Amino acid sequence: MENMPRKAAILGTGSWASAFGRHLCHKWERVVLWGIDDKQVRSINQTGTNPDYLGSTVLPPNLRATLDLGDALRNADILFVVVPSQVVRAVMAQVVASGSLPPDIPIVNLAKGFEVASLKRLSEVIEEELAALNPPSAHPVAVLLGPSHAEEVALELPTAVVLSGTANGDWSHWQAWISGPFFRVYTNPDIAGVEFASAFKNIIALAVGMADGLGAGDNTRGTLMTRGMVELSRLGKALGGRPETFAGLAGIGDMITTCISHHSRNRNFGEAVTAGHGSPEELLTECVQVVEGVEMAKAALKLGEKHNVELPITKQVHDVLFSGKPPRQAMRELMERELRPETDA
Ligand SMILES: NC(=O)c1ccc[n+]([C@@H]2O[C@H](COP(=O)([O-])OP(=O)(O)OC[C@H]3O[C@@H](n4cnc5c(N)ncnc54)[C@H](O)[C@@H]3O)[C@@H](O)[C@H]2O)c1
């Protein structure tokens, strides 16, 4: 392919960084993962596996990991950000401070969440950190999001995602360079909608998991996903997203996948909470991998208050996680809310 870039740098050595990097290696000459965990980095380089995060999946020889940020960034043609949402700002600050970011390369975020402290989208957080670059540099920023469980991408099961970037990037080239035979990339100019939908669906996956832990059936799951989409659309529109995006891969697509999948950490975490396997705090400390919906429940509730948007499911998930509300009471309160028409007037 003409002008095919050669080196991709990825921030993170967790499940998604490893599975996505493995996918890129089919097409790209070199993929370098940057991490802070010596055990993960050594395992990737010495055994070609990342067992705590991706089981026995074998990583290709043109993928390596490093603890040295400068090593990862040197001569990179693109930078992918694949760390938990709440550390994106700190990690990007490190990237800027390293002085090793090649000028003008695109930066693509793959984390799903909002920064709770600022209530900002992660592409906004990244742009804010890039503003500190001296000399200034014009890095186009994008997100690559959608229904993409790492475990399935590692098995090369057909997957489709959305690349949504700021106006200063030529994303159609990157769409082709990131796509592969089992990984199909669409573009969508609605970055606000794509980011919000991808972050919000994790709260509904927590709700579905909580309902499953209480022994709920398919009627309940279908209802939570559908009414969850109503909350997603209401708040998403208030934040500038488009209804077509919510009907797309980052919206209903990721909502279905996350809520029904046994790979979904958010769904599984919700189920563990209501099945009595421990308090939310205890269960969180046991999690090796990030459960993004927990922090997003806080952010979404604050955003709902700010924009005067009612979010009944989100509120109940929040109260079970942070106020000790018994899950059965939360379910009862949802069912006993004032009766109303299904659609907004
Ligand atoms: N796992 C998936 O299937 C999947 C798919 C799509 C998107 N995502 C999103 O990607 C993001 C990462 O998810 P994941 O599943 O890879 O998480 P993970 O928990 O498997 O890995 C997180 C990685 O971030 C690193 N990390 C944590 N704190 C850090 C810090 N302060 N500085 C540098 N590195 C740090 C960890 O060492 C680890 O390598 C999340 O926002 C998630 O929602 C995950």
The ligand as an SDF file (V2000), in Angstrom:
LIG
                    3D

 44 48  0  0  0  0  0  0  0  0999 V2000
  -10.3440   -5.1860   26.9860 N   0  0  0  0  0  0  0  0  0  0  0  0
  -11.1500   -4.9100   25.9810 C   0  0  0  0  0  0  0  0  0  0  0  0
  -11.7490   -5.8220   25.3940 O   0  0  0  0  0  0  0  0  0  0  0  0
  -11.3400   -3.5020   25.5080 C   0  0  0  0  0  0  0  0  0  0  0  0
  -11.8990   -3.2740   24.2510 C   0  0  0  0  0  0  0  0  0  0  0  0
  -12.0900   -1.9630   23.8280 C   0  0  0  0  0  0  0  0  0  0  0  0
  -11.7150   -0.9020   24.6560 C   0  0  0  0  0  0  0  0  0  0  0  0
  -11.1770   -1.1680   25.8640 N   0  0  0  0  0  0  0  0  0  0  0  0
  -10.8010   -0.0030   26.7010 C   0  0  0  0  0  0  0  0  0  0  0  0
   -9.3910    0.1090   26.6930 O   0  0  0  0  0  0  0  0  0  0  0  0
   -8.9400    0.6640   27.9460 C   0  0  0  0  0  0  0  0  0  0  0  0
   -7.8970   -0.2680   28.5270 C   0  0  0  0  0  0  0  0  0  0  0  0
   -8.5570   -1.4890   28.7720 O   0  0  0  0  0  0  0  0  0  0  0  0
   -7.8150   -2.8570   28.9610 P   0  0  0  0  0  0  0  0  0  0  0  0
   -8.8780   -3.8910   28.8670 O   0  0  0  0  0  0  0  0  0  0  0  0
   -6.6380   -2.9910   28.0990 O   0  0  0  0  0  0  0  0  0  0  0  0
   -7.3750   -2.6640   30.4850 O   0  0  0  0  0  0  0  0  0  0  0  0
   -6.3840   -3.5650   31.3090 P   0  0  0  0  0  0  0  0  0  0  0  0
   -6.7790   -3.3940   32.7270 O   0  0  0  0  0  0  0  0  0  0  0  0
   -6.3390   -4.9360   30.7160 O   0  0  0  0  0  0  0  0  0  0  0  0
   -4.9580   -2.8800   31.0340 O   0  0  0  0  0  0  0  0  0  0  0  0
   -4.6800   -1.5720   31.4580 C   0  0  0  0  0  0  0  0  0  0  0  0
   -3.2230   -1.2480   31.1520 C   0  0  0  0  0  0  0  0  0  0  0  0
   -2.9780    0.0950   31.5580 O   0  0  0  0  0  0  0  0  0  0  0  0
   -1.7880    0.1060   32.3530 C   0  0  0  0  0  0  0  0  0  0  0  0
   -1.8450    1.2070   33.2920 N   0  0  0  0  0  0  0  0  0  0  0  0
   -2.6490    1.3550   34.3760 C   0  0  0  0  0  0  0  0  0  0  0  0
   -2.3730    2.5030   34.9970 N   0  0  0  0  0  0  0  0  0  0  0  0
   -1.3780    3.0970   34.3080 C   0  0  0  0  0  0  0  0  0  0  0  0
   -0.6420    4.3050   34.4520 C   0  0  0  0  0  0  0  0  0  0  0  0
   -0.8870    5.1600   35.4550 N   0  0  0  0  0  0  0  0  0  0  0  0
    0.3080    4.5920   33.5420 N   0  0  0  0  0  0  0  0  0  0  0  0
    0.5700    3.7430   32.5280 C   0  0  0  0  0  0  0  0  0  0  0  0
   -0.0810    2.5910   32.3380 N   0  0  0  0  0  0  0  0  0  0  0  0
   -1.0460    2.2780   33.2110 C   0  0  0  0  0  0  0  0  0  0  0  0
   -1.7430   -1.2590   33.0240 C   0  0  0  0  0  0  0  0  0  0  0  0
   -0.4120   -1.5900   33.4180 O   0  0  0  0  0  0  0  0  0  0  0  0
   -2.2370   -2.1400   31.8870 C   0  0  0  0  0  0  0  0  0  0  0  0
   -1.1690   -2.4200   31.0210 O   0  0  0  0  0  0  0  0  0  0  0  0
  -10.2060    0.7900   28.8260 C   0  0  0  0  0  0  0  0  0  0  0  0
  -10.6750    2.1010   28.7510 O   0  0  0  0  0  0  0  0  0  0  0  0
  -11.1910   -0.1550   28.1650 C   0  0  0  0  0  0  0  0  0  0  0  0
  -12.5320    0.2390   28.3630 O   0  0  0  0  0  0  0  0  0  0  0  0
  -10.9580   -2.4320   26.3240 C   0  0  0  0  0  0  0  0  0  0  0  0
  1  2  1  0
  2  3  2  0
  2  4  1  0
  4  5  1  0
  4 44  2  0
  5  6  2  0
  6  7  1  0
  7  8  2  0
  8  9  1  0
  8 44  1  0
  9 10  1  0
  9 42  1  0
 10 11  1  0
 11 12  1  0
 11 40  1  0
 12 13  1  0
 13 14  1  0
 14 15  2  0
 14 16  1  0
 14 17  1  0
 17 18  1  0
 18 19  2  0
 18 20  1  0
 18 21  1  0
 21 22  1  0
 22 23  1  0
 23 24  1  0
 23 38  1  0
 24 25  1  0
 25 26  1  0
 25 36  1  0
 26 27  1  0
 26 35  1  0
 27 28  2  0
 28 29  1  0
 29 30  1  0
 29 35  2  0
 30 31  1  0
 30 32  2  0
 32 33  1  0
 33 34  2  0
 34 35  1  0
 36 37  1  0
 36 38  1  0
 38 39  1  0
 40 41  1  0
 40 42  1  0
 42 43  1  0
M  CHG  2   8   1  16  -1
M  END
$$$$
